Every structure is written in C-alpha cells, then in structure tokens.
C-alpha cells in the first residue's frame, strides 16, 4: 500500500503540488487524470522519489520512504518520451534491471523473452534502439518496467506516441500484466476516455490538487464539483448560469426544467454532457432551446455540432452524419433528468437521475 499524507511541493514561489492525500492499494490500477500542467508528472516524481516533497509524508507498507534513495525503492517508471540505453540491444535493455538485482542468467533469459513476446518485441531482441520505430522503443521501455517486478509502477502517458491499434491493445493488456505482479499501477493521462477505458480508480487533478479520487465510473458520473466534472469531460462539458425561481430553472429567458432536489431559489450552474443533448424531441427530452450553428466536425460515426446559445458556446454530439450548416438556427432538446447542478461555490447539488454506469 502507498500512502501520500498531506504532500505538497513548492519550487520558489510556485506551488506544484498542493496538500495531496491518497491511499493506493496493492494490485490496484490508479489513473491520474488532468490537463497538461495539472501536476500529474510532478506527483509521480514525488511517488518515485525523484523529487522530495516540501512537506507531508510518503509511506510504503506503512513506513516512510522519504529518506530512501530511488535505488532503494521498488519503483519502475515509464515516461511518454521513452528512455532506453542506446548502446544496448533490446534484450539487454529489458534485462538491465534484473542484472542490477543479481538475478541468475536463466531467470533473466526466461523473463526477458516472456515480456518481449507479450509486447511483440521477440523478433527485435538483437537490435539497438536506434534501429527501432518509436513504438518499438516505447514497448522496450514498458518491457523493462514489467520484468523489474517493482511494487510501484508509474506510467506517465506511456501510450501517447503509439499508433491507434497498438495503443488499444496495450491499454487492455497493461493493467492485466502488472496486476499479476501485485504492483500498484499509476497511469497518468490527459484523456477522459482513456481513464474510462482503463477503469480502476481515478484521481482528477487541477492546478496541483487532487479534486476527487474514487472508482473511475463513480467519479465520472458523480463529480464532487464543477472543476472535477470539467476535468472528466471530453468533448467539453456544456455549462451555463441558470436561475432557479419558483421551482423552475431559467436560462436565457427559457424555462429548462425543474430540479429533482429541493433547492433554494438563486443562481446555479447547469452542466450537460454533449451526448445528452438531442436534435429530436423524445418523451424524456421535454425542454427545447434555440441555438445557432458555429461549426461541425464529422468523424463518420459521429457529428460534433458546435453551437451558440444567447450567452454560451456548447457542443452537441450526435450519431452518424448530420447535414447542418454554419449560421443556421437549430433547436436542441434537453432532458432535465440528465442535468448536473452546481451551487455558487461550484459544489454538486444534483447529479443525473441514474449513474449506475458511465452515462
């Protein structure tokens, strides 16, 4: 078990990590989700022992590890920008942590070849990194982390430089591979969809803070606050300031439904995921709102329609190819049961009616 207790990190006048407390269990998958510069890499470097916190404590199996060097910690780390020994073959790169740990030659050979086969590197074992593609070099770094049998494995956007097909394969495979070792796996990503695909637990990060930590689906479906909801949203969350008066939510002069909870009159923020807006009225989409089309993005299976309300810019996500044009006026239909509502402090006061799965 890894424990971070009120960990913070300052560099000069800047706070890189602000009072983070987390408990990560053995054989668990933990995702750090946040935009670039949110503090993911800084937090991982503190976990690894590459940097020392300004305050707080980091404990492994109940014992503080702040006084231990990186060499004396059971940690493996893989960065987005892969690091390999350029003069070593792939075989020697993978074998290097086992040689340093004085494993016998037979064990090293067996485990290197097993890792190479799992990561589709078997035919490249005699090559040096300069004779590999970027994806093959990244897989070499991942194989080296795998054979190390570390108690803590830190993967900092490890699949970002790989092609789509391999990224999909490894995203499924890596958690299972490292779970065999009983390691604590920490995986940093900027992509909400990747966090959902990986599962496990997710810590959302913003400006060096962990805004929420828990089961990935639960954090996605029930964010504690607006900042967490915006972090865990791709396409971006649609938000607007609304006023609750007499049991009705008013937006841009339009009544858009009633909250399920008993709330005091006043201003709130409403948030709606793009796929919860509809171009067709259904029994659940009982509220309509006129919008202007700004642009469209067609992927083939989906169309992203960027629209403007009276005061905000929203995105509507629909299936298939939608033939709409910039400058047109469109009516979008809203389902009030899908609304998130946040109070003036940004705290959640109502989540969608059902959140048993990622909705």
C-alpha positions in Angstrom: 0.0 0.0 0.0 1.2 3.5 -0.9 0.1 6.4 1.2 0.6 10.1 0.5 -0.2 12.2 3.5 -0.7 16.0 3.0 2.1 16.0 0.4 2.9 19.4 -1.1 5.7 20.6 -3.3 6.9 24.2 -3.7 9.5 25.5 -6.2 10.4 29.0 -5.3 7.1 30.9 -5.0 5.2 28.4 -7.1 3.2 25.5 -5.6 3.5 22.5 -7.9 1.6 20.0 -5.6 -0.9 21.2 -3.0 -1.7 19.1 0.0 -2.4 15.7 -1.7 -3.5 12.8 0.4 -4.1 9.4 -1.3 -4.1 5.8 -0.4 -3.3 3.3 -3.2 -3.8 -0.4 -2.5 -1.5 -3.2 -3.8 -2.5 -4.8 -7.1 -4.6 -1.7 -7.9 -4.9 0.4 -11.1 -5.0 4.1 -10.4 -5.4 6.8 -13.1 -4.2 10.4 -12.7 -6.4 12.4 -15.0 -5.9 16.1 -15.8 -4.8 18.5 -18.5 -1.2 19.3 -19.2 0.5 21.2 -16.2 -2.2 19.9 -13.8 0.6 18.3 -11.7 0.4 14.6 -12.8 4.1 14.2 -13.6 5.2 16.2 -10.5 3.1 13.9 -8.3 4.6 10.8 -9.9 8.1 12.1 -9.4 7.4 12.5 -5.7 6.0 9.0 -5.6 9.1 7.7 -7.3 11.5 9.5 -5.0 13.0 11.5 -7.9 11.9 14.7 -6.1 11.5 15.4 -2.4 8.3 17.0 -1.1 8.4 20.3 0.7 6.1 18.9 3.3 4.0 15.8 4.1 4.9 12.2 4.1 5.0 9.3 1.6 4.7 5.8 3.1 5.1 2.3 1.5 3.6 -0.5 3.5 3.2 1.8 6.5 6.8 3.1 6.5 8.0 6.5 5.4 10.2 6.3 2.3 11.3 9.9 2.3 14.8 9.0 3.4 15.3 6.3 0.8 17.1 6.8 -2.5 15.4 5.9 -5.7 17.7 2.8 -6.0 16.4 1.6 -2.7 12.8 1.9 -3.6 10.9 -0.8 -5.6 9.8 1.6 -8.3 9.6 1.5 -12.1 8.7 4.5 -14.2 7.9 4.9 -17.9 7.6 8.3 -19.5 5.8 9.4 -22.6 9.2 10.1 -24.0 10.7 6.7 -23.8 14.2 6.2 -22.3 16.4 3.3 -23.4 20.2 2.7 -23.3 21.2 3.5 -26.9 24.2 1.2 -27.0 22.3 -1.8 -25.6 20.3 -4.3 -27.6 16.6 -4.6 -26.9 17.4 -7.8 -24.9 20.0 -6.0 -22.8 17.7 -3.0 -22.2 14.9 -5.2 -20.9 17.3 -7.3 -18.9 19.2 -4.4 -17.3 17.1 -4.1 -14.0 17.2 -7.8 -13.5 21.0 -7.8 -13.9 21.3 -5.0 -11.3 19.2 -7.1 -8.9 21.6 -10.0 -9.5 19.1 -12.5 -10.9 20.5 -15.6 -12.4 21.1 -15.9 -16.1 18.4 -18.5 -16.7 15.7 -16.5 -14.9 16.7 -13.3 -16.8 16.5 -15.0 -20.1 13.1 -16.5 -19.4 11.5 -13.3 -18.2 13.0 -11.1 -20.9 11.7 -13.4 -23.6 8.2 -13.6 -21.9 8.0 -9.8 -21.7 9.3 -9.4 -25.3 6.6 -11.8 -26.6 3.8 -10.1 -24.7 4.9 -6.7 -26.1 5.5 -8.1 -29.6 9.3 -7.5 -29.4 10.5 -11.1 -29.9 12.0 -10.5 -33.4 13.8 -7.3 -32.3 15.8 -8.5 -29.3 19.1 -8.2 -31.1 18.5 -4.7 -32.4 19.6 -1.5 -30.7 17.0 1.3 -30.0 18.3 3.4 -33.0 17.1 0.6 -35.3 13.6 0.6 -33.9 10.5 2.6 -34.5 9.2 5.0 -31.8 6.5 2.5 -30.9 9.0 -0.4 -30.6 11.3 1.8 -28.4 8.3 2.6 -26.1 7.4 -1.1 -25.9 11.0 -1.8 -24.9 10.8 0.7 -22.0 7.5 -0.9 -21.0 9.0 -4.4 -21.1 11.9 -3.3 -18.9 9.4 -1.9 -16.3 7.5 -5.2 -16.5 10.4 -7.5 -15.7 11.6 -5.3 -12.8 8.8 -6.7 -10.7 8.5 -3.3 -8.9 6.0 -2.7 -6.1 5.1 0.6 -7.6 4.8 1.1 -11.4 4.4 4.7 -12.7 3.3 5.1 -16.3 3.3 8.8 -17.5 1.2 8.9 -20.7 3.1 5.8 -21.9 0.9 5.1 -25.0 0.7 8.6 -26.4 3.3 8.0 -29.1 2.0 4.7 -30.3 -0.3 4.0 -33.2 -4.0 3.6 -32.6 -4.2 -0.2 -32.9 -1.3 -0.9 -30.6 -2.5 1.7 -28.1 -5.8 -0.1 -27.9 -4.2 -3.5 -27.4 -1.8 -2.3 -24.7 -4.5 -0.3 -22.9 -6.3 -3.6 -22.4 -3.1 -5.6 -21.7 -1.0 -3.5 -19.4 -3.3 -3.4 -16.3 -3.6 -7.2 -16.5 0.2 -7.7 -16.9 1.1 -5.6 -14.0 -1.8 -6.9 -11.8 0.0 -10.3 -12.0 2.9 -8.9 -10.0 0.7 -7.4 -7.3 2.1 -3.9 -8.2 0.4 -0.6 -7.5 -0.1 0.8 -11.0 -0.4 4.5 -11.5 -1.2 5.7 -15.0 -1.2 9.4 -16.0 -3.4 10.6 -18.9 -4.9 13.8 -20.2 -7.7 11.9 -21.9 -11.0 11.2 -20.0 -11.9 8.5 -22.5 -8.7 6.6 -21.7 -9.5 6.8 -18.0 -12.9 5.3 -18.6 -11.4 2.5 -20.8 -8.8 1.7 -18.2 -11.3 1.6 -15.3 -9.9 1.1 -11.8 -9.8 4.2 -9.7 -9.2 7.8 -10.9 -7.8 10.9 -9.2 -8.8 14.0 -11.1 -6.1 16.8 -11.0 -6.2 20.5 -11.5 -3.5 23.1 -10.6 -1.5 20.6 -8.5 -4.6 19.5 -6.5 -6.4 16.2 -6.5 -10.0 17.3 -6.8 -11.5 13.9 -6.3 -10.4 10.2 -6.0 -12.5 7.1 -6.3 -13.9 4.4 -8.5 -13.5 5.7 -12.1 -17.1 5.3 -13.1 -18.3 6.9 -9.9 -16.0 10.0 -10.3 -17.2 10.3 -13.9 -20.9 10.0 -13.0 -20.9 11.9 -9.8 -18.2 14.6 -9.7 -18.0 16.4 -6.4 -17.7 19.8 -8.0 -17.8 21.6 -11.4 -14.0 21.6 -11.8 -13.9 17.8 -11.5 -16.8 17.5 -13.9 -15.0 19.7 -16.4 -11.8 17.7 -16.0 -13.6 14.5 -16.6 -15.3 15.5 -19.8 -14.4 15.1 -23.5 -15.9 16.7 -25.5 -16.0 19.6 -23.1 -19.0 19.8 -20.7 -21.7 22.2 -21.7 -22.2 24.7 -18.9 -24.4 27.8 -18.3 -25.5 30.0 -15.5 -29.2 29.5 -14.6 -31.6 30.9 -12.1 -33.9 28.9 -10.0 -37.2 30.6 -9.2 -40.5 29.1 -8.1 -39.3 25.6 -8.8 -38.2 26.4 -12.4 -34.7 26.7 -13.9 -34.4 29.7 -16.2 -31.7 30.0 -18.9 -31.6 32.9 -21.4 -35.2 33.6 -20.7 -36.2 29.9 -21.3 -37.6 27.6 -18.8 -35.4 24.4 -19.0 -37.0 22.2 -16.3 -37.2 21.7 -12.6 -34.6 20.3 -10.2 -35.4 17.0 -8.6 -33.9 18.2 -5.3 -35.5 20.8 -3.1 -33.2 23.8 -3.6 -33.3 27.4 -2.6 -34.0 30.0 -5.2 -30.9 31.6 -6.7 -28.2 31.2 -9.2 -26.7 27.8 -10.1 -24.5 26.4 -12.8 -26.1 23.7 -15.0 -23.9 21.2 -16.8 -24.9 18.8 -19.6 -22.8 16.3 -21.4 -22.8 16.8 -25.2 -24.3 13.3 -25.9 -27.3 14.2 -23.6 -28.5 16.9 -26.0 -30.7 15.7 -28.8 -31.8 17.1 -32.2 -35.0 15.1 -31.9 -37.7 15.5 -29.3 -38.3 12.4 -27.2 -40.5 11.7 -24.2 -37.5 12.4 -22.0 -36.2 15.4 -23.9 -39.0 17.7 -22.8 -37.2 21.1 -23.0 -36.2 22.9 -26.2 -33.7 25.6 -26.7 -32.9 27.6 -29.9 -29.2 27.7 -30.9 -27.0 29.0 -33.7 -24.6 26.6 -35.5 -21.0 27.8 -35.4 -19.3 24.8 -37.0 -19.4 21.0 -37.4 -16.9 18.2 -37.1 -17.9 14.9 -38.8 -16.0 11.7 -37.9 -18.3 9.4 -39.9 -19.8 7.6 -37.0 -20.5 10.8 -35.1 -21.0 14.5 -35.7 -19.9 17.2 -33.3 -22.1 20.3 -33.7 -20.6 23.5 -32.2 -23.5 25.9 -31.3 -24.0 29.2 -29.5 -26.8 29.9 -27.1 -27.5 33.5 -26.1 -24.5 33.6 -23.7 -22.6 30.3 -24.1 -20.9 28.0 -26.6 -22.0 24.4 -26.5 -21.2 21.1 -28.3 -23.9 18.7 -29.4 -22.7 15.1 -30.1 -24.9 13.1 -32.4 -24.6 9.7 -34.1 -24.0 9.5 -37.8 -23.6 12.3 -40.3 -25.7 15.3 -39.7 -26.3 17.7 -42.6 -26.3 21.1 -40.9 -24.7 24.4 -41.9 -22.8 27.2 -40.2 -25.1 30.1 -39.4 -28.3 28.0 -39.4 -30.6 28.1 -36.4 -31.3 24.8 -34.7 -33.4 23.5 -31.9 -31.8 21.3 -29.4 -33.8 19.2 -26.9 -32.8 18.8 -23.3 -33.6 16.1 -20.7 -33.7 17.7 -17.3 -33.1 14.4 -15.6 -29.6 14.5 -17.2 -28.6 17.9 -15.6 -25.8 18.4 -13.2 -26.4 21.3 -11.0 -23.7 23.1 -9.0 -24.2 25.9 -6.4 -22.4 29.2 -6.3 -19.3 27.6 -4.8 -19.1 25.0 -7.6 -20.2 22.1 -5.4 -22.5 19.4 -6.8 -26.1 19.7 -5.6 -27.8 17.4 -8.2 -26.4 14.7 -10.5 -28.3 12.9 -13.3 -31.1 10.6 -12.1 -29.2 7.4 -12.9 -25.5 6.9 -12.6 -25.0 3.1 -12.3 -22.7 3.2 -15.3 -20.9 5.8 -17.4 -23.7 7.7 -18.9 
